[in-house]
Amino acid sequence: MEEKILLSHGSGGKQTNSLISDLFLKYFNNEIINELNDSAQLKLDSSKIALTTDSFVVNPIFFKGGDIGKLAVCGTVNDLAMSGAKPRYLTSAFIIEEGFPVEKLETIVKSMADAAKEVGVQIIAGDTKVVEKGGLDGIFINTSGVGTIYENVNIKANNAQVGDMVIVNGTLGDHGMTIMCQRSGIDIEGELKSDCAALNSLVDSMLEVCPDIHVLRDATRGGVAAVLNEIADISGVSIELEESSIPISEEVKGCCELLGLDPLYIANEGKLCCFVPENYAAEVLEAMRKHPLGSNAAIIGRVVEKVSQKVYLKTIIGGKRIVDMPSGQQLPRIC
């Protein structure tokens, strides 16, 4: 195989077939994709499914804690898990710039295959397009995912209720700050790296102790601030946060202070917000802390009223401030 991607790799001829057989099928090998049909034929054991799609354009494509391939799999799996669904199948489409090194492409594809295997999903269909050099920055990936929704689960963004406790599964802002520092050449002491991870097994542990979880959302672009404002608006409630309870690593705190940023607005790729009834909060928190992806889980606030539709923060010094929906571009190309 050539060392770099050529326009002919996207032409549908011999080189396209070679790329598919020698690279993609090498790592995405399973009985469904190996049939090479124009569409995958699936049999799902549920009458209720979740379907999601996402695109990944992160810059840089390789970063501490992951790469665009791992991010594509984990991000799509997480969108399914946030609906109370068991992720089953993924599709993946690659848009590649002419001249992109095949060695890097293989690293990305292998990363996707490894992440999918760890999660227990199959990549069953895909597509490859090659654009002229300068048409995009390296590689973009689009993924779609299908999952079967567990019975007796009603997790929706408009389901937050007065009295619900708001829980996150760990420190905030790790992914976004990692990308910003790496992109800008800022060298930070410590263990700062992306939190990129698939959260479906964590959600399973949570649902075991509380099938009545009201809301689940992964806090990606816009961070926790964006997610909580969306939920407050859709559910028609107000949310009160406790600044002293919000878990943030010392590395992220230091970077935010240096750059004048608020960790609540920084992107995550392995963090979720959940809204649970108060009487289940302690059990859910305990279950999360027993899981490797929830060891730093914390209750950070509660739903306080069925009016106003706002999010506000009780500060360490005793004041209050509104946490608005983010605007503008803090960190472009974060995922």
Contacts in CASP RR format, 6 or more apart in sequence:
PFRMAT RR
TARGET T0000
AUTHOR 0000-0000-0000
METHOD contacts of the structure
MODEL  1
MEEKILLSHGSGGKQTNSLISDLFLKYFNNEIINELNDSAQLKLDSSKIA
LTTDSFVVNPIFFKGGDIGKLAVCGTVNDLAMSGAKPRYLTSAFIIEEGF
PVEKLETIVKSMADAAKEVGVQIIAGDTKVVEKGGLDGIFINTSGVGTIY
ENVNIKANNAQVGDMVIVNGTLGDHGMTIMCQRSGIDIEGELKSDCAALN
SLVDSMLEVCPDIHVLRDATRGGVAAVLNEIADISGVSIELEESSIPISE
EVKGCCELLGLDPLYIANEGKLCCFVPENYAAEVLEAMRKHPLGSNAAII
GRVVEKVSQKVYLKTIIGGKRIVDMPSGQQLPRIC
1 18 0 8 1.000
1 19 0 8 1.000
1 22 0 8 1.000
1 23 0 8 1.000
1 102 0 8 1.000
2 9 0 8 1.000
2 15 0 8 1.000
2 102 0 8 1.000
3 101 0 8 1.000
3 102 0 8 1.000
3 103 0 8 1.000
4 98 0 8 1.000
4 99 0 8 1.000
4 100 0 8 1.000
4 101 0 8 1.000
4 102 0 8 1.000
5 96 0 8 1.000
5 97 0 8 1.000
5 98 0 8 1.000
5 99 0 8 1.000
5 100 0 8 1.000
5 101 0 8 1.000
5 102 0 8 1.000
5 105 0 8 1.000
5 130 0 8 1.000
6 15 0 8 1.000
6 98 0 8 1.000
6 99 0 8 1.000
6 130 0 8 1.000
7 98 0 8 1.000
7 130 0 8 1.000
7 132 0 8 1.000
8 15 0 8 1.000
8 16 0 8 1.000
8 130 0 8 1.000
9 15 0 8 1.000
9 16 0 8 1.000
9 19 0 8 1.000
9 96 0 8 1.000
9 128 0 8 1.000
9 130 0 8 1.000
10 16 0 8 1.000
10 19 0 8 1.000
10 128 0 8 1.000
10 129 0 8 1.000
10 130 0 8 1.000
11 130 0 8 1.000
16 128 0 8 1.000
19 128 0 8 1.000
20 36 0 8 1.000
20 128 0 8 1.000
23 102 0 8 1.000
23 105 0 8 1.000
23 106 0 8 1.000
23 109 0 8 1.000
24 109 0 8 1.000
24 126 0 8 1.000
24 128 0 8 1.000
25 33 0 8 1.000
25 34 0 8 1.000
26 109 0 8 1.000
27 109 0 8 1.000
27 110 0 8 1.000
27 112 0 8 1.000
27 113 0 8 1.000
28 92 0 8 1.000
28 109 0 8 1.000
28 112 0 8 1.000
28 113 0 8 1.000
28 116 0 8 1.000
28 122 0 8 1.000
28 123 0 8 1.000
30 122 0 8 1.000
30 123 0 8 1.000
30 124 0 8 1.000
32 40 0 8 1.000
32 41 0 8 1.000
32 42 0 8 1.000
32 89 0 8 1.000
32 122 0 8 1.000
32 124 0 8 1.000
32 125 0 8 1.000
33 40 0 8 1.000
33 122 0 8 1.000
33 123 0 8 1.000
33 124 0 8 1.000
33 125 0 8 1.000
33 126 0 8 1.000
35 41 0 8 1.000
39 125 0 8 1.000
40 89 0 8 1.000
40 91 0 8 1.000
40 124 0 8 1.000
40 125 0 8 1.000
42 88 0 8 1.000
42 89 0 8 1.000
42 124 0 8 1.000
42 146 0 8 1.000
44 88 0 8 1.000
44 146 0 8 1.000
44 147 0 8 1.000
44 148 0 8 1.000
45 148 0 8 1.000
46 147 0 8 1.000
46 148 0 8 1.000
46 149 0 8 1.000
48 148 0 8 1.000
48 149 0 8 1.000
49 85 0 8 1.000
49 146 0 8 1.000
49 147 0 8 1.000
49 148 0 8 1.000
49 149 0 8 1.000
50 80 0 8 1.000
50 83 0 8 1.000
50 84 0 8 1.000
50 85 0 8 1.000
50 146 0 8 1.000
50 147 0 8 1.000
50 148 0 8 1.000
50 149 0 8 1.000
51 144 0 8 1.000
51 145 0 8 1.000
51 146 0 8 1.000
51 147 0 8 1.000
52 76 0 8 1.000
52 79 0 8 1.000
52 80 0 8 1.000
52 83 0 8 1.000
52 144 0 8 1.000
52 145 0 8 1.000
53 76 0 8 1.000
53 142 0 8 1.000
53 143 0 8 1.000
53 144 0 8 1.000
53 145 0 8 1.000
54 72 0 8 1.000
54 75 0 8 1.000
54 76 0 8 1.000
54 79 0 8 1.000
54 142 0 8 1.000
54 143 0 8 1.000
54 144 0 8 1.000
55 140 0 8 1.000
55 141 0 8 1.000
55 142 0 8 1.000
55 143 0 8 1.000
56 68 0 8 1.000
56 69 0 8 1.000
56 71 0 8 1.000
56 72 0 8 1.000
56 140 0 8 1.000
56 141 0 8 1.000
56 142 0 8 1.000
56 143 0 8 1.000
56 335 0 8 1.000
57 137 0 8 1.000
57 140 0 8 1.000
57 333 0 8 1.000
57 335 0 8 1.000
58 68 0 8 1.000
58 71 0 8 1.000
58 179 0 8 1.000
58 333 0 8 1.000
58 334 0 8 1.000
58 335 0 8 1.000
59 137 0 8 1.000
59 179 0 8 1.000
59 183 0 8 1.000
59 333 0 8 1.000
60 179 0 8 1.000
60 182 0 8 1.000
60 183 0 8 1.000
61 67 0 8 1.000
61 68 0 8 1.000
61 104 0 8 1.000
61 108 0 8 1.000
61 138 0 8 1.000
61 139 0 8 1.000
62 68 0 8 1.000
62 104 0 8 1.000
62 107 0 8 1.000
63 178 0 8 1.000
63 179 0 8 1.000
63 182 0 8 1.000
63 193 0 8 1.000
63 194 0 8 1.000
64 178 0 8 1.000
64 182 0 8 1.000
64 192 0 8 1.000
64 193 0 8 1.000
64 194 0 8 1.000
65 178 0 8 1.000
65 193 0 8 1.000
65 194 0 8 1.000
65 196 0 8 1.000
66 111 0 8 1.000
66 194 0 8 1.000
66 196 0 8 1.000
67 107 0 8 1.000
67 108 0 8 1.000
67 111 0 8 1.000
68 108 0 8 1.000
68 139 0 8 1.000
68 141 0 8 1.000
69 108 0 8 1.000
69 109 0 8 1.000
69 111 0 8 1.000
69 112 0 8 1.000
69 115 0 8 1.000
69 141 0 8 1.000
70 111 0 8 1.000
70 112 0 8 1.000
70 114 0 8 1.000
70 115 0 8 1.000
70 196 0 8 1.000
71 196 0 8 1.000
71 269 0 8 1.000
71 335 0 8 1.000
72 92 0 8 1.000
72 112 0 8 1.000
72 141 0 8 1.000
72 143 0 8 1.000
73 90 0 8 1.000
73 112 0 8 1.000
73 115 0 8 1.000
73 116 0 8 1.000
73 119 0 8 1.000
73 121 0 8 1.000
73 123 0 8 1.000
73 143 0 8 1.000
73 198 0 8 1.000
74 115 0 8 1.000
74 119 0 8 1.000
74 196 0 8 1.000
74 197 0 8 1.000
74 198 0 8 1.000
74 199 0 8 1.000
74 269 0 8 1.000
74 270 0 8 1.000
75 143 0 8 1.000
75 198 0 8 1.000
75 218 0 8 1.000
75 220 0 8 1.000
75 269 0 8 1.000
75 335 0 8 1.000
76 87 0 8 1.000
76 90 0 8 1.000
76 143 0 8 1.000
76 144 0 8 1.000
76 145 0 8 1.000
77 87 0 8 1.000
77 90 0 8 1.000
77 119 0 8 1.000
77 121 0 8 1.000
77 145 0 8 1.000
77 198 0 8 1.000
77 199 0 8 1.000
77 200 0 8 1.000
78 198 0 8 1.000
78 199 0 8 1.000
78 200 0 8 1.000
78 218 0 8 1.000
78 269 0 8 1.000
78 270 0 8 1.000
78 272 0 8 1.000
79 145 0 8 1.000
79 218 0 8 1.000
80 86 0 8 1.000
80 87 0 8 1.000
80 145 0 8 1.000
80 146 0 8 1.000
80 147 0 8 1.000
80 200 0 8 1.000
81 87 0 8 1.000
81 198 0 8 1.000
81 199 0 8 1.000
81 200 0 8 1.000
81 203 0 8 1.000
81 216 0 8 1.000
81 218 0 8 1.000
82 155 0 8 1.000
82 199 0 8 1.000
82 203 0 8 1.000
82 216 0 8 1.000
82 217 0 8 1.000
82 218 0 8 1.000
82 272 0 8 1.000
83 149 0 8 1.000
83 155 0 8 1.000
83 216 0 8 1.000
84 149 0 8 1.000
84 150 0 8 1.000
84 153 0 8 1.000
84 155 0 8 1.000
84 203 0 8 1.000
84 207 0 8 1.000
84 216 0 8 1.000
85 147 0 8 1.000
85 148 0 8 1.000
85 149 0 8 1.000
85 150 0 8 1.000
86 147 0 8 1.000
86 148 0 8 1.000
86 149 0 8 1.000
86 150 0 8 1.000
86 200 0 8 1.000
86 204 0 8 1.000
87 119 0 8 1.000
87 120 0 8 1.000
87 121 0 8 1.000
87 145 0 8 1.000
87 146 0 8 1.000
87 147 0 8 1.000
87 198 0 8 1.000
87 200 0 8 1.000
88 121 0 8 1.000
88 122 0 8 1.000
88 145 0 8 1.000
88 146 0 8 1.000
88 147 0 8 1.000
88 148 0 8 1.000
89 121 0 8 1.000
89 122 0 8 1.000
89 123 0 8 1.000
89 124 0 8 1.000
89 145 0 8 1.000
89 146 0 8 1.000
89 147 0 8 1.000
90 116 0 8 1.000
90 121 0 8 1.000
90 122 0 8 1.000
90 123 0 8 1.000
90 124 0 8 1.000
90 143 0 8 1.000
90 144 0 8 1.000
90 145 0 8 1.000
90 146 0 8 1.000
91 123 0 8 1.000
91 124 0 8 1.000
91 125 0 8 1.000
91 126 0 8 1.000
91 143 0 8 1.000
91 144 0 8 1.000
91 145 0 8 1.000
92 112 0 8 1.000
92 123 0 8 1.000
92 125 0 8 1.000
92 126 0 8 1.000
92 141 0 8 1.000
92 142 0 8 1.000
92 143 0 8 1.000
93 126 0 8 1.000
93 127 0 8 1.000
93 128 0 8 1.000
93 129 0 8 1.000
93 141 0 8 1.000
93 142 0 8 1.000
93 143 0 8 1.000
94 105 0 8 1.000
94 126 0 8 1.000
94 127 0 8 1.000
94 128 0 8 1.000
94 129 0 8 1.000
94 139 0 8 1.000
94 140 0 8 1.000
94 141 0 8 1.000
95 129 0 8 1.000
95 130 0 8 1.000
95 131 0 8 1.000
95 136 0 8 1.000
95 139 0 8 1.000
95 140 0 8 1.000
95 141 0 8 1.000
95 142 0 8 1.000
96 105 0 8 1.000
96 128 0 8 1.000
96 129 0 8 1.000
96 130 0 8 1.000
96 131 0 8 1.000
96 138 0 8 1.000
96 139 0 8 1.000
97 130 0 8 1.000
97 131 0 8 1.000
97 132 0 8 1.000
97 133 0 8 1.000
97 134 0 8 1.000
97 135 0 8 1.000
97 136 0 8 1.000
97 137 0 8 1.000
97 138 0 8 1.000
97 139 0 8 1.000
98 130 0 8 1.000
98 131 0 8 1.000
98 132 0 8 1.000
98 133 0 8 1.000
98 134 0 8 1.000
99 133 0 8 1.000
100 138 0 8 1.000
100 139 0 8 1.000
104 139 0 8 1.000
105 139 0 8 1.000
108 139 0 8 1.000
108 141 0 8 1.000
112 123 0 8 1.000
113 123 0 8 1.000
115 198 0 8 1.000
116 122 0 8 1.000
116 123 0 8 1.000
118 198 0 8 1.000
119 198 0 8 1.000
119 200 0 8 1.000
119 201 0 8 1.000
150 207 0 8 1.000
152 211 0 8 1.000
153 207 0 8 1.000
153 211 0 8 1.000
153 213 0 8 1.000
154 212 0 8 1.000
154 214 0 8 1.000
155 213 0 8 1.000
155 214 0 8 1.000
155 215 0 8 1.000
155 216 0 8 1.000
156 214 0 8 1.000
156 215 0 8 1.000
157 215 0 8 1.000
157 217 0 8 1.000
157 230 0 8 1.000
157 231 0 8 1.000
157 234 0 8 1.000
157 235 0 8 1.000
158 234 0 8 1.000
158 235 0 8 1.000
158 236 0 8 1.000
159 214 0 8 1.000
159 215 0 8 1.000
159 235 0 8 1.000
159 275 0 8 1.000
160 214 0 8 1.000
160 215 0 8 1.000
160 231 0 8 1.000
160 232 0 8 1.000
160 235 0 8 1.000
160 236 0 8 1.000
160 237 0 8 1.000
160 239 0 8 1.000
160 275 0 8 1.000
160 303 0 8 1.000
161 214 0 8 1.000
161 235 0 8 1.000
161 237 0 8 1.000
161 275 0 8 1.000
161 277 0 8 1.000
161 303 0 8 1.000
162 237 0 8 1.000
162 303 0 8 1.000
162 304 0 8 1.000
162 305 0 8 1.000
162 306 0 8 1.000
163 277 0 8 1.000
163 278 0 8 1.000
163 302 0 8 1.000
163 303 0 8 1.000
163 304 0 8 1.000
164 214 0 8 1.000
164 215 0 8 1.000
164 275 0 8 1.000
164 276 0 8 1.000
164 277 0 8 1.000
164 278 0 8 1.000
164 302 0 8 1.000
164 303 0 8 1.000
165 275 0 8 1.000
165 276 0 8 1.000
165 277 0 8 1.000
165 278 0 8 1.000
165 281 0 8 1.000
165 299 0 8 1.000
165 301 0 8 1.000
165 302 0 8 1.000
166 228 0 8 1.000
166 239 0 8 1.000
166 241 0 8 1.000
166 273 0 8 1.000
166 274 0 8 1.000
166 275 0 8 1.000
166 299 0 8 1.000
166 300 0 8 1.000
166 301 0 8 1.000
166 302 0 8 1.000
166 303 0 8 1.000
167 273 0 8 1.000
167 274 0 8 1.000
167 276 0 8 1.000
167 281 0 8 1.000
167 284 0 8 1.000
167 285 0 8 1.000
167 288 0 8 1.000
167 297 0 8 1.000
167 298 0 8 1.000
167 299 0 8 1.000
167 300 0 8 1.000
168 219 0 8 1.000
168 224 0 8 1.000
168 246 0 8 1.000
168 247 0 8 1.000
168 271 0 8 1.000
168 272 0 8 1.000
168 273 0 8 1.000
168 274 0 8 1.000
168 297 0 8 1.000
168 298 0 8 1.000
168 300 0 8 1.000
169 199 0 8 1.000
169 202 0 8 1.000
169 270 0 8 1.000
169 271 0 8 1.000
169 272 0 8 1.000
169 288 0 8 1.000
169 291 0 8 1.000
169 293 0 8 1.000
169 294 0 8 1.000
169 296 0 8 1.000
169 297 0 8 1.000
170 247 0 8 1.000
170 271 0 8 1.000
170 294 0 8 1.000
170 295 0 8 1.000
170 296 0 8 1.000
170 297 0 8 1.000
170 298 0 8 1.000
171 195 0 8 1.000
171 247 0 8 1.000
171 248 0 8 1.000
171 249 0 8 1.000
171 252 0 8 1.000
171 271 0 8 1.000
171 296 0 8 1.000
172 219 0 8 1.000
172 223 0 8 1.000
172 224 0 8 1.000
172 246 0 8 1.000
172 247 0 8 1.000
172 248 0 8 1.000
172 252 0 8 1.000
172 263 0 8 1.000
172 264 0 8 1.000
172 266 0 8 1.000
172 268 0 8 1.000
172 271 0 8 1.000
173 195 0 8 1.000
173 223 0 8 1.000
173 248 0 8 1.000
173 252 0 8 1.000
173 263 0 8 1.000
173 266 0 8 1.000
173 267 0 8 1.000
173 268 0 8 1.000
173 271 0 8 1.000
174 192 0 8 1.000
174 193 0 8 1.000
174 194 0 8 1.000
174 195 0 8 1.000
174 249 0 8 1.000
174 252 0 8 1.000
174 268 0 8 1.000
174 271 0 8 1.000
175 194 0 8 1.000
175 195 0 8 1.000
175 196 0 8 1.000
175 266 0 8 1.000
175 267 0 8 1.000
175 268 0 8 1.000
175 269 0 8 1.000
175 270 0 8 1.000
175 334 0 8 1.000
175 335 0 8 1.000
176 194 0 8 1.000
176 266 0 8 1.000
176 267 0 8 1.000
176 268 0 8 1.000
176 331 0 8 1.000
176 334 0 8 1.000
177 192 0 8 1.000
177 251 0 8 1.000
177 252 0 8 1.000
177 255 0 8 1.000
177 256 0 8 1.000
177 266 0 8 1.000
178 192 0 8 1.000
178 193 0 8 1.000
178 194 0 8 1.000
179 194 0 8 1.000
179 267 0 8 1.000
179 331 0 8 1.000
179 333 0 8 1.000
179 334 0 8 1.000
180 186 0 8 1.000
180 255 0 8 1.000
180 259 0 8 1.000
180 331 0 8 1.000
181 187 0 8 1.000
181 188 0 8 1.000
181 192 0 8 1.000
181 255 0 8 1.000
186 255 0 8 1.000
188 251 0 8 1.000
188 254 0 8 1.000
188 255 0 8 1.000
189 251 0 8 1.000
190 251 0 8 1.000
191 249 0 8 1.000
191 251 0 8 1.000
192 249 0 8 1.000
192 251 0 8 1.000
192 252 0 8 1.000
192 255 0 8 1.000
194 269 0 8 1.000
195 268 0 8 1.000
195 269 0 8 1.000
195 270 0 8 1.000
195 271 0 8 1.000
196 269 0 8 1.000
196 270 0 8 1.000
197 269 0 8 1.000
197 270 0 8 1.000
197 293 0 8 1.000
199 218 0 8 1.000
199 270 0 8 1.000
199 272 0 8 1.000
199 293 0 8 1.000
201 291 0 8 1.000
201 293 0 8 1.000
202 272 0 8 1.000
202 288 0 8 1.000
202 291 0 8 1.000
202 293 0 8 1.000
202 294 0 8 1.000
203 216 0 8 1.000
203 272 0 8 1.000
205 287 0 8 1.000
205 288 0 8 1.000
205 290 0 8 1.000
205 291 0 8 1.000
206 213 0 8 1.000
206 274 0 8 1.000
206 284 0 8 1.000
206 287 0 8 1.000
206 288 0 8 1.000
207 213 0 8 1.000
208 287 0 8 1.000
209 280 0 8 1.000
209 283 0 8 1.000
209 284 0 8 1.000
209 286 0 8 1.000
209 287 0 8 1.000
210 276 0 8 1.000
210 277 0 8 1.000
210 280 0 8 1.000
210 283 0 8 1.000
210 284 0 8 1.000
212 276 0 8 1.000
212 277 0 8 1.000
212 280 0 8 1.000
213 274 0 8 1.000
213 275 0 8 1.000
213 276 0 8 1.000
213 280 0 8 1.000
213 284 0 8 1.000
214 275 0 8 1.000
214 276 0 8 1.000
214 277 0 8 1.000
215 231 0 8 1.000
215 235 0 8 1.000
215 273 0 8 1.000
215 274 0 8 1.000
215 275 0 8 1.000
216 272 0 8 1.000
216 273 0 8 1.000
216 274 0 8 1.000
216 275 0 8 1.000
217 227 0 8 1.000
217 230 0 8 1.000
217 231 0 8 1.000
217 272 0 8 1.000
217 273 0 8 1.000
218 227 0 8 1.000
218 268 0 8 1.000
218 269 0 8 1.000
218 270 0 8 1.000
218 271 0 8 1.000
218 272 0 8 1.000
218 273 0 8 1.000
219 226 0 8 1.000
219 227 0 8 1.000
219 267 0 8 1.000
219 268 0 8 1.000
219 271 0 8 1.000
219 272 0 8 1.000
219 273 0 8 1.000
220 267 0 8 1.000
220 268 0 8 1.000
220 269 0 8 1.000
220 334 0 8 1.000
220 335 0 8 1.000
221 267 0 8 1.000
221 334 0 8 1.000
221 335 0 8 1.000
222 265 0 8 1.000
222 266 0 8 1.000
222 267 0 8 1.000
222 326 0 8 1.000
222 330 0 8 1.000
223 264 0 8 1.000
223 265 0 8 1.000
223 266 0 8 1.000
223 267 0 8 1.000
223 268 0 8 1.000
223 326 0 8 1.000
224 264 0 8 1.000
224 268 0 8 1.000
224 271 0 8 1.000
224 273 0 8 1.000
224 300 0 8 1.000
225 262 0 8 1.000
225 264 0 8 1.000
225 265 0 8 1.000
225 311 0 8 1.000
225 323 0 8 1.000
225 324 0 8 1.000
225 325 0 8 1.000
225 326 0 8 1.000
226 265 0 8 1.000
226 325 0 8 1.000
226 326 0 8 1.000
227 273 0 8 1.000
228 239 0 8 1.000
228 241 0 8 1.000
228 273 0 8 1.000
228 311 0 8 1.000
228 323 0 8 1.000
229 311 0 8 1.000
229 323 0 8 1.000
229 324 0 8 1.000
229 325 0 8 1.000
230 325 0 8 1.000
231 237 0 8 1.000
231 239 0 8 1.000
231 273 0 8 1.000
231 275 0 8 1.000
232 238 0 8 1.000
232 239 0 8 1.000
232 309 0 8 1.000
232 310 0 8 1.000
232 311 0 8 1.000
233 309 0 8 1.000
235 303 0 8 1.000
236 306 0 8 1.000
236 307 0 8 1.000
236 309 0 8 1.000
237 303 0 8 1.000
237 304 0 8 1.000
237 305 0 8 1.000
237 306 0 8 1.000
237 307 0 8 1.000
237 309 0 8 1.000
238 303 0 8 1.000
238 304 0 8 1.000
238 305 0 8 1.000
238 307 0 8 1.000
238 308 0 8 1.000
238 309 0 8 1.000
238 310 0 8 1.000
238 311 0 8 1.000
238 312 0 8 1.000
239 301 0 8 1.000
239 302 0 8 1.000
239 303 0 8 1.000
239 304 0 8 1.000
239 310 0 8 1.000
239 311 0 8 1.000
239 312 0 8 1.000
240 301 0 8 1.000
240 302 0 8 1.000
240 304 0 8 1.000
240 312 0 8 1.000
240 313 0 8 1.000
240 314 0 8 1.000
241 300 0 8 1.000
241 301 0 8 1.000
241 311 0 8 1.000
241 312 0 8 1.000
241 313 0 8 1.000
241 314 0 8 1.000
241 323 0 8 1.000
242 300 0 8 1.000
242 301 0 8 1.000
242 313 0 8 1.000
242 314 0 8 1.000
243 313 0 8 1.000
243 314 0 8 1.000
243 315 0 8 1.000
243 316 0 8 1.000
244 316 0 8 1.000
245 298 0 8 1.000
245 299 0 8 1.000
245 300 0 8 1.000
245 301 0 8 1.000
246 263 0 8 1.000
246 264 0 8 1.000
246 298 0 8 1.000
246 300 0 8 1.000
247 296 0 8 1.000
247 297 0 8 1.000
247 298 0 8 1.000
247 300 0 8 1.000
248 263 0 8 1.000
252 263 0 8 1.000
252 266 0 8 1.000
253 263 0 8 1.000
255 261 0 8 1.000
256 262 0 8 1.000
256 263 0 8 1.000
256 266 0 8 1.000
261 330 0 8 1.000
264 313 0 8 1.000
264 323 0 8 1.000
265 326 0 8 1.000
265 330 0 8 1.000
266 330 0 8 1.000
266 331 0 8 1.000
267 331 0 8 1.000
267 334 0 8 1.000
267 335 0 8 1.000
269 335 0 8 1.000
270 293 0 8 1.000
274 284 0 8 1.000
275 303 0 8 1.000
276 284 0 8 1.000
278 302 0 8 1.000
281 299 0 8 1.000
285 297 0 8 1.000
285 298 0 8 1.000
285 299 0 8 1.000
288 294 0 8 1.000
288 297 0 8 1.000
289 295 0 8 1.000
289 296 0 8 1.000
289 297 0 8 1.000
310 322 0 8 1.000
311 322 0 8 1.000
311 323 0 8 1.000
311 324 0 8 1.000
312 320 0 8 1.000
312 321 0 8 1.000
312 322 0 8 1.000
312 323 0 8 1.000
313 320 0 8 1.000
313 321 0 8 1.000
313 322 0 8 1.000
313 323 0 8 1.000
314 320 0 8 1.000
315 321 0 8 1.000
END
